[in-house]
Amino acid sequence: MIDLRSDTVTKPDKALLKEVLEANLGDDEYGEDPTVNALQEKCSKLFGFEDGLFISSGLMGNQISLLIHNSPGTEVITSSDSHIKNYEHGAAAFLSRVQFREVDHIDGLLNFDSIEQIINKSKIHKPTIRTISIENTHLASGGSIIKYEDIKHLYTLTQSKGLSLHVDGARVLHSILQSKSPYDYGSISDSLTFCFSKALGAPIGSMLLGSKQFIKQAREYRKILGGGMRQVGVIASIANKALDQREAILQDHEKTRLVYESISDKYFCKEILYKGTNMIIFKFSNTKNSNEFIENLKSKNVLAGLIDDKSVRIVFHKDVHINDTKNIIDAINYSSSGE
Ligand SMILES: *Cc1c(COP(=O)(O)O)cnc(C)c1O
């Protein structure tokens, strides 16, 4: 089976696992795991932040950020289809007790004028807005890239209004590598989280980046959430090596492009979303067709994922071999005919 349900399905290969045997370990709750400390330092330097915290998941990074940037009853501006709002099991309601204010967007880029209007209208009856949260790449749009300059522009607004800008960068490496844009998110946002466990083969782990004060608080919240760990170098060593191999993401983009361009009938479903990164989303007008599409692909040994009842996605990652692309193309063209 060629598993394209998500880029989280990658497994660490022998070379990655070998890192564990070499890793220096210590108790991270005492701040004494040298491998974790080195990874946190490396990532904060790379992305231009003061400090970093190794955490168990992207969800934890997003939710800790809301706990710090907001207080109960305040608002977070985001897109209606964002991960932080829709795909985190209601964690924001449960933990930071914030509510989301949706703003229109194009490919994840929130409409600047709409945001300004909302902020300026915020008066007696409206909750206080504390944070703007953006997603790069933007999942629901098909993995679209938000330009560095656009985030910078947004940051000038959040700074002038005293708001925080959080970047859910689960796939920010995809965005940076594909658009050849700067890593320096420390200059254009207040907090950034990204995943080692997507596409690169690391089994576990995300990084949360921010100011020294932010990370100090984040460490406390991580503990409260049960995310304090001990000899974490075991997983941080793999994450570190995976990060060093991040250029491989560009090959994933190449495989995705090859497949997208070889789809013979682009009108077999309502819409196909492809934004030049590592995923293709097929939109159907009804549930039956999306389920049939998945079943047909499966009969040709390709696993696709259901995002919602009318959207099917295929996501490329390091465990999809370039030679698999022919199979994938054949499977899609087989499954899309006769609909
Ligand atoms: C995967 C993902 C997350 C959450 O990451 P987990 O490590 O699965 O908790 C957050 N945001 C986006 C856009 C994602 O794709």
Ligand as a Chemical Component Dictionary entry (heavy atoms), coordinates in Angstrom:
data_LIG
# 
_chem_comp.id                   LIG 
_chem_comp.type                 NON-POLYMER 
_chem_comp.pdbx_formal_charge   0 
_chem_comp.three_letter_code    LIG 
# 
loop_
_chem_comp_atom.comp_id 
_chem_comp_atom.atom_id 
_chem_comp_atom.alt_atom_id 
_chem_comp_atom.type_symbol 
_chem_comp_atom.charge 
_chem_comp_atom.model_Cartn_x 
_chem_comp_atom.model_Cartn_y 
_chem_comp_atom.model_Cartn_z 
_chem_comp_atom.pdbx_ordinal 
LIG C1 C1 C 0 -0.800 18.454 12.008 1  
LIG C2 C2 C 0 -1.159 19.850 12.235 2  
LIG C3 C3 C 0 -1.200 20.385 13.532 3  
LIG C4 C4 C 0 -1.096 19.561 14.779 4  
LIG O1 O1 O 0 -0.004 18.776 14.851 5  
LIG P1 P1 P 0 -0.020 17.414 15.720 6  
LIG O2 O2 O 0 1.437  17.175 15.912 7  
LIG O3 O3 O 0 -0.705 16.397 14.903 8  
LIG O4 O4 O 0 -0.721 17.697 17.000 9  
LIG C5 C5 C 0 -1.457 21.728 13.655 10 
LIG N1 N1 N 0 -1.677 22.499 12.572 11 
LIG C6 C6 C 0 -1.647 22.023 11.326 12 
LIG C7 C7 C 0 -1.877 22.939 10.177 13 
LIG C8 C8 C 0 -1.396 20.674 11.113 14 
LIG O5 O5 O 0 -1.380 20.188 9.874  15 
# 
loop_
_chem_comp_bond.comp_id 
_chem_comp_bond.atom_id_1 
_chem_comp_bond.atom_id_2 
_chem_comp_bond.value_order 
_chem_comp_bond.pdbx_ordinal 
LIG C1 C2 SING 1  
LIG C2 C3 SING 2  
LIG C2 C8 DOUB 3  
LIG C3 C4 SING 4  
LIG C3 C5 DOUB 5  
LIG C4 O1 SING 6  
LIG O1 P1 SING 7  
LIG P1 O2 DOUB 8  
LIG P1 O3 SING 9  
LIG P1 O4 SING 10 
LIG C5 N1 SING 11 
LIG N1 C6 DOUB 12 
LIG C6 C7 SING 13 
LIG C6 C8 SING 14 
LIG C8 O5 SING 15 
# 
